[in-house]
Every structure is written in C-alpha cells, then in structure tokens.
Amino acid sequence: MELFDIGFYLFAVITLVSGCIVVFSRNIMYSAFSLLFTFFGVAGLYVLLYADFLAVTQILIYVGGILVLLLFGVMLTNKVVSVDIKTGTLQTIPAAVVAAVLAGSLSGVFYSTWGDVDPRPHAIEATTSALGEMLMTAYLLPFEIASVVLLVALIGAAMIARRRS
C-alpha cells in the first residue's frame, strides 16, 4: 500500500464519518462542526485527484464562507441550539427509496467504468493557470454575464431586505 492509497483512505474515512455525524446528530452545533471536517475531507480528496483549483475553492467558499456564516447564525440565535430534531416514519420510506436508487445508479456507473480510469496520471499540470486562461479568453463573455447576473441578484436582495425593514 502506497502513501497515495493511505491518504485516500484517510480522507475518505474522515469525510464519511463526519458526514454521518452531520446527518445523524441531534445537536445542531455538533452537526455544524462535523460539516467542517466533511468539507476538509472533500478538499483533501480533490487534492488527491489533482484538482487543485477545486480544493482551494472548496476551502475558501465552503469552509471560509458558508460554514462560518452557518456557525455564526447558530451561535447567535439561542433558540436554534435547543431544537431537538425528530424524524418520523413518513420521511424514512421516501429517503430509503431515494438512497436505494442513488446507490444502484452509482454502482452501475462504478461497474461500467471499472478499469477504464487511470487513478494516477503521470504528467500532472496545475489546473489553475489553464482555468484562468480559459475564463479570460474563450469564456470571457459567459463569465462577465454571470458576474452581472449575480450583481443584479445581490442588489435585488438588498433592496427587498431594505424594503421589509
């Protein structure tokens, strides 16, 4: 077993265990802090897949932005921490059906691509420079349109929030 394999199994176990704690924990603070380890585990898996841009984006956006916002929202509202989450049997049946369909489709993809993928390519290049070049040359117009749409959505959300208060 090589160091690459040990790293993969370590990140996979961290991601799966902390993801299970997120789903099954009744305390929302435990779920939020376990989500931190889930995000870091996924970022580690991205690093092992040589997707450096996705790994950094995962840490900056999800850990640095969304998770911190979630933790501040939970910690600043006292009533949310004391909520006891209960699930009924009515939700369990559709969840089991969705999980079975997802597991079946993932198993089908896994077995249909078995042996076709080289897990460790030999010539690895950084993806950040290639992505930056594509965003500033071939995909400049869609990139700018997306930024204008996001700016308009932000201004609209600010106006709606200001109008309510």
N, C-alpha and C positions, 0 to 999 in steps of 0.2 A: 504494500500500500504506500503510495507516494504522498508527499506533502499536499499536493493539489487535492487528492481524494480526502485526506483528513480535514482540510479546510472546508471542502464542500459539505461533508457530513456534519461538521461543527456548525456551520451556518444554517444548514437545513434543520438540524435539531433545535437550534435557537429560535428559528423562525416558526417552526411547528409548535413547539412547547409554549412560546409566548403568545402565539395566535390562539391556541386552545385556552390559555388563561384569559385572553381578551373576550372570547366568546362565552366561556362558562363561569366567569367570576361574577358574583352578585354585587361586589363593591365596585363602583364606577371609577374610583381612584386606582384600584389595582388594575382594572382594565386599561385605563389610560396609560399607566406606566408600563404595562406589558406591551402596549402598542408601540412604545418607544423601541423596545428590543425587537419587535417584529419588523419595524422599518429598518433598523440597523442590520438585521439578518438578511433582509431582501437586498439591501445595498451591498452587503458582502457577497451575495450570490451574483449580483450584477458585475462586481469586480472580477469574480472568477470566470464569468462569461466574456470578459474583455470588453465590457460595455462601460467604459469609464465615465462617459457623459451621463448616462442614466444613473450610475451610482452616485455621482456628485449631485445630480438633480434630485434624486431620492432623499438625500440627506438635507439639502438646502430647503427644498419645498416642503416635504412631508414632516421631517423632524424639526427643521428650523421654523417653519411657519404654521402649518396646520396643527401639529401636535402641541406646540407651545400655546397656540390660541385655545385649543381644547382644554389643556391643563389649567390655564388661567380662567377660562369660563367655568370649569368645575370647581376650582378652589375659591373663586369669588362669589359663588352662589352657594349658600349654606344648605338650602333645601334640597339641592340636587344630590348631594353626597348621601343623604339619608334615604334615598329612594331604594326600595327593595324590588328588584326586577323579578317578576314571576312570569313563567310561560305556561300556557295551557296546552291541553292535548290537541286542541283545534289547530294550533300552529305547528305541531310536531309532524303531522301527516304530510302536509304540503312540503315542509322542509325536507323530510325523508325522500319524497318523490324527486324533488329538485336535486338533492345530493346524489341520488342513485343515477339520474340522467347525466349529471355532470361527471360522476365517476366513470360511467360507461363510455361517454364520449372521450374523456381524457385517456382511458385505457385503449380505446380504438386508435386514437392518434399515436399513443405510445407504441403500440404493437405494429402499426403500419409504417412507422419511421425507424424501427429498431435496426441499428446497424448502418443507417444512411448518414448519420451525423458524426463528424469527427469532433470529439469533445475538446481536443487541444490542437487548434490550428498552429502551424509552425511559424508563420510570419505574421506577427501581431503589430498592427499600427494603431496609434491613438485615433479615436473617432472624433475627438473634439474639433480638430482643425478641418477635417472633411465636412463635418456638420456646419461649422461656421462659414466655410466657403460656399456650401450649397445654399444656406439661408441668405447670404449676401449677393448671390449671383442668380442661380436658376429659380430659386423660390423667394425672391425678394418681394414680389407683388403679393402673393398669398400671406407672407409674413407681415407685411405692413397692413393688409386688410384685417388680419386677425388682431393686430395691435389696436387699430382704430375701433373695431367692434368691441373689444374688451374695454377700451377707454369710454366709449359711449355707454356700455353697461354699468361701469363704475359711476359715471356721472348720473345716470338714471337712478341707480340705487341710492346715491347720496341725496338726490332730490326727493325721492319717495320717503326716505328716513327723515329728512328735514321737514317735510310737509306734515308728517304724523306728529312730530313733537312740537 
